[in-house]
Amino acid sequence: MGGASRQRVRRPRPSRRRDPKVRAIVAAIIVLAHALDLNVVAEGVELASQRQVLIDLGCDQAQGFFYAASGTPEQIDDLVLPGSSLQ
């Protein structure tokens, strides 16, 4: 794995977001990553309901428009807190 320490969970297509099979796949990815001692970061979180599902599944961190719009590196530095988590 070349020293990788994170596993990314990408956003499913809108038509599949409520599909229980998609939720099962995301849950399996999170469990597998944690079994490998990896930190899981979900990307593309846009809704509070998506955030809650990720919390319920044990995801470690998330990013996306729910938290903040894209910005310059200087703007991002002001938003990021050391040790920040999904909650």
N, C-alpha and C positions, 0 to 999 in steps of 0.2 A: 504494500500500500504506500510505500514511500514516505512514511511518517505522517500520513494524513490524520488529522485529529477532529474533523468535522464531517457530518453527513448532511447533505442538503435535501429538503423535501420540497419539491416543486409543486406549484399550484395545478390541480387538475382542470381540464376544460370546464366552462360553466355548465354544460349539459350533464356533467358527471359528478358535480360537487356533492350531491345528496345520495349518490349511489353507495349502498352499504359495502360493496366490494372495494370501492376506492378508499373508504374509511379503514377497512381491514388491511389494505395494502399499506396505507400510511402508518397504521398502528404497528404492523410487522416491521416496517423500516425503522421506526423509532426503537422498538424492542431490540432488533438486531444491532443497531448502532450502539445502544447502551450496553449490550452484551459484549461488544468490542471496545468498550470504554471510550466511545466517541461522543462528542457534544453535538446535538441535533439542532440545526437552524432551518426553520421553514421560511421560504421566501414567497412573496406575492400575497401576503395577508392583506385583505381589503376590508373585511367585515368583522364586527365584534363576534359574530357567531363562529367564524373560522378560527379566531383567536381562542374562543372557549373550547372548541373541539380539540385544538392543539394542546391546550392546558390539560384537558381531561385525559388526553393520550400520553402525557408526560414529555412533550416537546420542550427542549431547553430554552430556545430563543426563537425569535421570529423577526421578519422585516417585511416592509410593504407599506402601501399607502394608508393603511389603518393607523400606522404609527407616525408617518411623516411622508411628505412628497419628496421627490428627488431633489438634491441640492448640490451645491459646490462643496469641495472638500472642506473649506472653511466653515460652511454652515453645518456640515455633518459633525465636525469636531465639537461644535457647541451642543449638539444633541446627544452624543454618545456619552454614557456614564460608565466608568470602570465597574466591572462586575454586574452590569445590567442583565436582567433576565426577561423572560417572556411576561412575567407578571408585573 
